[in-house]
């Protein structure tokens, strides 16, 4: 398969560009032309001239690429069923109803959606004057959103919201987790009056597995180690770690670790294992816990090969962005890119 992919890429030449997220398997990443986290890849899409873009990752990432692609470019995802559990925690229709209720008293509530959301949700956010963010720029974007209105609704990851709010110095008394049951009818508007930040009650199942007890156990097993975690981890875990940051931050943190040191990383296992291989012999990189994303693991060499064969034969199915959702969803992404330029 490896040799066949290399042959196909050579034949397709500059007509195809393959993008890969850091969480996909190494044997697939080896074939990618551009590699990065959600923010890096979003920034790079507009530079791509190839008429065919293949995304190796999960579905919402490919949707973002399709929104930012040039007219006439086609975007494919290597595995159409590669999803994100957290993104499904925000149905677009429910978000619309919740925003309508929150804004009913006349408040200007600015939605800020983590990039781990569907295109339909990004469209709702765009119509509401909001923007998208990633873990790498959440601090910048939350500050931006706070300046736009009376309150910010951060969705869907409440852990990233809490950790970002703390880094900005927002007191816990200024946060409220929403009760979104019964289509938002249970939201107590009076109780939210003094809150500046409203949190959607979602989280990442992969990063929720990293607990403070794990940090304590690792420190006992590896005295003097450094522990860095992703900000999707629960706040209690971030508080007892040495550092927290985006995927790109964790990669850079590992690269800067002193020779002979031990670094323990709390994020998706595939990335941690890649960093361990890259820095073997210089420093030791260990996982805080073995937590893997089954959806990222769906992208294999076989699935990439099938996609490339389909592009060559003209049978591959490109993503189709609904016309009514394209402009507002694109606005939510472009507001992020402008704010972080």
C-alpha positions as CSV (number, residue, x, y, z in Angstrom):
1,X,0.0,0.0,0.0
2,X,2.8,2.4,0.9
3,X,4.4,1.9,-2.5
4,X,1.1,2.2,-4.3
5,X,0.3,5.5,-2.5
6,X,3.7,6.9,-3.4
7,X,3.2,5.8,-7.1
8,X,-0.3,7.4,-7.2
9,X,1.0,10.7,-5.6
10,X,3.7,10.8,-8.3
11,X,1.2,10.3,-11.1
12,X,-1.3,12.8,-9.6
13,X,1.5,15.3,-9.1
14,X,0.6,18.8,-8.1
15,X,-3.1,18.2,-8.7
16,X,-3.5,16.8,-5.2
17,X,-2.5,18.1,-1.7
18,X,-2.8,15.8,1.3
19,X,-3.3,17.4,4.7
20,X,-2.8,15.5,8.0
21,X,-3.7,16.3,11.6
22,X,-1.2,15.4,14.3
23,X,-3.4,12.7,15.7
24,X,-3.4,10.4,12.7
25,X,-1.2,7.4,12.5
26,X,2.4,7.8,11.5
27,X,2.2,5.6,8.4
28,X,-0.5,7.9,7.1
29,X,1.2,11.1,8.2
30,X,4.3,10.1,6.1
31,X,2.2,10.6,3.0
32,X,0.9,14.1,4.0
33,X,2.1,17.2,2.2
34,X,1.0,19.6,5.0
35,X,0.9,18.6,8.7
36,X,-0.4,20.5,11.7
37,X,-3.1,21.1,14.3
38,X,-6.5,22.7,13.4
39,X,-5.2,26.3,13.4
40,X,-2.1,25.6,11.3
41,X,-4.1,23.6,8.7
42,X,-6.8,26.2,8.5
43,X,-4.2,28.9,7.8
44,X,-2.6,26.9,5.1
45,X,-5.7,26.0,3.1
46,X,-5.9,29.4,1.4
47,X,-2.3,28.9,0.1
48,X,-3.0,25.6,-1.6
49,X,-3.2,25.7,-5.4
50,X,-4.0,22.0,-6.1
51,X,-7.5,21.4,-7.5
52,X,-7.9,18.4,-5.1
53,X,-7.4,18.5,-1.3
54,X,-7.5,15.4,0.7
55,X,-7.9,15.7,4.5
56,X,-6.7,13.0,6.9
57,X,-8.4,13.7,10.1
58,X,-12.0,14.0,11.3
59,X,-15.0,15.3,9.5
60,X,-15.3,18.8,10.9
61,X,-11.7,19.5,9.9
62,X,-12.4,18.6,6.3
63,X,-15.6,20.8,6.4
64,X,-13.4,23.8,7.5
65,X,-11.0,23.1,4.6
66,X,-14.0,23.1,2.2
67,X,-15.2,26.4,3.5
68,X,-11.8,28.0,3.1
69,X,-10.9,26.4,-0.3
70,X,-10.7,28.4,-3.5
71,X,-13.6,28.3,-6.0
72,X,-13.4,25.2,-8.0
73,X,-11.2,23.3,-5.6
74,X,-12.6,19.9,-4.3
75,X,-12.0,18.7,-0.7
76,X,-12.2,15.1,0.3
77,X,-12.0,13.4,3.6
78,X,-10.1,10.1,3.5
79,X,-12.7,8.5,5.9
80,X,-16.2,10.0,5.7
81,X,-17.3,8.3,9.0
82,X,-14.4,9.8,11.0
83,X,-16.4,11.9,13.4
84,X,-15.9,13.8,16.6
85,X,-18.0,12.9,19.6
86,X,-17.7,16.3,21.2
87,X,-18.8,18.1,18.0
88,X,-22.1,16.1,18.2
89,X,-22.8,17.5,21.7
90,X,-24.0,20.7,20.0
91,X,-26.9,20.1,17.6
92,X,-27.2,23.2,15.4
93,X,-31.0,23.5,16.0
94,X,-30.6,23.3,19.7
95,X,-27.8,26.0,19.6
96,X,-30.2,28.3,17.7
97,X,-32.9,27.9,20.3
98,X,-30.5,28.4,23.2
99,X,-29.1,31.6,21.7
100,X,-32.6,32.9,21.0
101,X,-33.5,32.4,24.7
102,X,-30.3,33.9,26.0
103,X,-30.8,37.0,23.8
104,X,-34.5,37.4,24.6
105,X,-34.0,39.9,27.5
106,X,-32.0,42.1,25.1
107,X,-28.6,40.9,25.9
108,X,-25.9,40.7,23.2
109,X,-24.6,37.2,23.5
110,X,-21.6,36.4,21.3
111,X,-21.2,32.7,20.4
112,X,-17.6,31.4,20.3
113,X,-17.4,27.9,18.9
114,X,-14.4,25.6,19.3
115,X,-13.3,24.4,15.9
116,X,-14.5,20.9,17.0
117,X,-18.1,21.7,15.7
118,X,-20.1,20.9,12.6
119,X,-20.4,23.2,9.7
120,X,-24.1,23.8,10.6
121,X,-23.1,25.0,14.1
122,X,-20.4,27.3,12.6
123,X,-23.2,28.8,10.4
124,X,-25.3,29.5,13.5
125,X,-22.3,31.1,15.1
126,X,-21.5,33.2,12.1
127,X,-25.1,34.5,11.8
128,X,-24.9,35.4,15.5
129,X,-21.8,37.6,14.9
130,X,-19.5,35.1,16.6
131,X,-16.4,33.2,15.6
132,X,-14.5,30.0,15.8
133,X,-11.4,29.3,17.9
134,X,-8.8,26.5,18.4
135,X,-7.0,25.5,21.5
136,X,-4.0,27.4,20.1
137,X,-5.8,30.8,19.9
138,X,-8.6,30.3,22.5
139,X,-7.2,33.0,24.7
140,X,-7.0,35.6,21.9
141,X,-10.5,34.7,20.6
142,X,-12.2,34.7,24.0
143,X,-10.7,38.2,24.7
144,X,-12.0,39.2,21.2
145,X,-15.5,37.8,22.0
146,X,-15.7,39.5,25.4
147,X,-15.1,42.8,23.7
148,X,-17.9,42.3,21.2
149,X,-21.0,42.0,23.5
150,X,-22.4,41.6,26.9
151,X,-21.8,37.9,27.3
152,X,-19.9,35.1,25.5
153,X,-21.4,31.6,24.9
154,X,-18.4,29.2,24.6
155,X,-19.2,25.9,23.0
156,X,-19.0,22.9,23.2
157,X,-15.9,22.3,25.4
158,X,-16.5,23.6,29.0
159,X,-13.0,22.5,30.0
160,X,-11.2,24.5,27.4
161,X,-13.5,27.4,28.3
162,X,-12.7,27.2,32.0
163,X,-9.0,26.9,31.4
164,X,-9.0,29.8,29.0
165,X,-11.1,32.0,31.3
166,X,-8.7,31.3,34.1
167,X,-5.7,32.3,32.0
168,X,-7.5,35.6,31.3
169,X,-8.1,36.3,34.9
170,X,-11.9,35.8,34.9
171,X,-13.1,34.9,38.3
172,X,-15.2,31.7,38.7
173,X,-18.1,33.8,39.8
174,X,-18.2,35.2,36.2
175,X,-18.8,31.7,34.6
176,X,-22.0,29.7,34.4
177,X,-22.5,26.3,32.9
178,X,-25.8,26.3,31.0
179,X,-28.6,23.8,31.6
180,X,-29.6,23.0,28.0
181,X,-32.3,20.5,28.8
182,X,-35.8,20.8,27.3
183,X,-34.5,22.8,24.3
184,X,-33.0,25.4,26.6
185,X,-36.3,26.0,28.5
186,X,-34.6,25.2,31.8
187,X,-32.1,28.1,31.5
188,X,-32.4,30.4,34.4
189,X,-31.9,33.8,32.8
190,X,-32.0,35.6,36.2
191,X,-29.1,33.5,37.5
192,X,-27.0,34.4,34.4
193,X,-27.3,38.2,34.7
194,X,-23.9,38.6,36.4
195,X,-22.1,36.1,34.3
196,X,-19.8,37.2,31.5
197,X,-19.0,33.7,30.2
198,X,-21.6,31.0,29.5
199,X,-20.4,27.5,29.1
200,X,-22.0,24.8,27.0
201,X,-21.9,21.5,28.9
202,X,-19.7,19.5,26.5
203,X,-16.2,17.9,26.8
204,X,-13.7,15.7,25.0
205,X,-13.9,12.1,26.0
206,X,-10.3,11.6,25.1
207,X,-9.0,14.3,27.4
208,X,-11.5,13.8,30.1
209,X,-9.6,10.6,31.0
210,X,-6.6,12.6,32.3
211,X,-7.3,13.1,36.0
212,X,-5.3,14.8,38.9
213,X,-4.7,11.4,40.4
214,X,-2.9,10.4,37.2
215,X,-0.6,13.4,37.6
216,X,0.1,12.5,41.2
217,X,0.9,8.9,40.3
218,X,3.3,9.8,37.5
219,X,5.2,12.3,39.7
220,X,5.6,9.5,42.3
221,X,6.8,7.0,39.6
222,X,9.1,9.5,37.8
223,X,10.5,12.0,40.3
224,X,11.6,15.3,38.7
225,X,9.5,14.7,35.5
226,X,7.7,17.6,33.8
227,X,4.0,17.2,33.0
228,X,2.3,19.1,30.1
229,X,-1.3,18.6,29.2
230,X,-3.8,19.8,26.6
231,X,-6.3,22.5,27.7
232,X,-9.2,20.2,26.9
233,X,-8.3,18.4,30.1
234,X,-10.3,19.1,33.2
235,X,-9.2,22.2,35.1
236,X,-8.2,20.2,38.1
237,X,-5.7,18.3,36.0
238,X,-4.3,21.5,34.4
239,X,-3.9,23.0,37.8
240,X,-1.5,20.3,39.0
241,X,0.5,20.0,35.8
242,X,3.5,22.0,34.9
243,X,2.2,23.4,31.6
244,X,-0.8,23.3,29.4
245,X,-1.3,24.2,25.7
246,X,-2.4,23.3,22.3
247,X,-1.1,20.4,20.2
248,X,1.5,22.6,18.6
249,X,2.5,23.9,22.0
250,X,3.0,20.3,23.3
251,X,5.1,19.5,20.3
252,X,7.3,22.5,20.9
253,X,7.5,21.8,24.6
254,X,8.8,18.4,23.9
255,X,11.4,19.8,21.5
256,X,12.7,22.2,24.1
257,X,12.9,19.6,26.9
258,X,16.4,19.3,28.3
259,X,18.5,16.3,27.3
260,X,18.1,13.5,29.8
261,X,14.8,14.8,31.1
262,X,11.5,13.0,31.4
263,X,8.4,14.6,29.9
264,X,4.9,13.3,30.5
265,X,2.2,14.5,28.1
266,X,-1.6,14.3,28.5
267,X,-3.1,14.2,25.1
268,X,-4.1,11.8,22.4
269,X,-1.8,8.7,22.5
270,X,-0.8,8.7,18.8
271,X,0.9,12.1,19.1
272,X,2.6,11.2,22.4
273,X,4.0,8.0,20.8
274,X,5.2,10.0,17.8
275,X,7.0,12.5,20.1
276,X,8.6,9.6,22.0
277,X,10.1,8.2,18.8
278,X,11.3,11.6,17.6
279,X,13.1,12.4,20.8
280,X,14.3,8.9,21.7
281,X,17.9,9.0,22.9
282,X,17.7,12.7,23.9
283,X,14.8,12.7,26.4
284,X,12.1,10.3,27.6
285,X,8.5,11.1,26.5
286,X,5.7,9.2,28.3
287,X,1.8,9.4,28.1
288,X,0.0,10.6,31.2
289,X,-2.5,7.9,30.4
290,X,-3.2,5.8,27.3
291,X,-6.1,7.6,25.7
292,X,-6.8,7.2,22.0
293,X,-9.3,8.7,19.6
294,X,-11.0,5.8,17.7
295,X,-12.2,8.2,15.0
296,X,-8.7,9.5,14.2
297,X,-7.6,5.8,14.0
298,X,-10.0,5.2,11.2
299,X,-7.7,7.0,8.8
300,X,-5.4,4.2,7.5
301,X,-3.1,3.8,4.5
302,X,-5.8,1.6,2.9
303,X,-8.5,4.4,3.2
304,X,-6.1,7.0,1.9
305,X,-5.2,4.8,-1.0
306,X,-8.9,4.2,-1.8
307,X,-9.5,8.0,-1.8
308,X,-6.5,8.7,-4.1
309,X,-7.7,6.0,-6.5
310,X,-11.1,7.6,-6.6
311,X,-9.6,11.0,-7.4
312,X,-7.6,9.5,-10.2
313,X,-10.6,7.7,-11.6
314,X,-13.0,10.7,-11.1
315,X,-15.2,8.7,-8.8
316,X,-14.2,10.2,-5.4
317,X,-17.0,12.1,-3.6
318,X,-16.0,15.6,-2.6
319,X,-17.6,17.4,0.3
320,X,-20.6,19.5,-0.6
321,X,-21.1,22.7,1.5
322,X,-24.9,23.6,1.7
323,X,-25.3,27.0,0.0
324,X,-27.4,28.5,2.8
325,X,-24.7,27.7,5.4
326,X,-21.6,28.5,3.4
327,X,-21.3,32.2,3.9
328,X,-22.1,32.4,7.7
329,X,-20.0,29.4,8.5
330,X,-17.1,30.9,6.5
331,X,-17.5,34.2,8.3
332,X,-17.1,32.5,11.6
333,X,-13.8,31.0,10.5
334,X,-12.5,34.2,8.8
335,X,-13.2,36.2,11.9
336,X,-10.8,33.9,13.7
337,X,-8.2,34.2,11.0
338,X,-8.4,38.0,10.9
339,X,-8.3,38.3,14.7
340,X,-5.2,36.1,14.9
341,X,-3.4,37.4,11.8
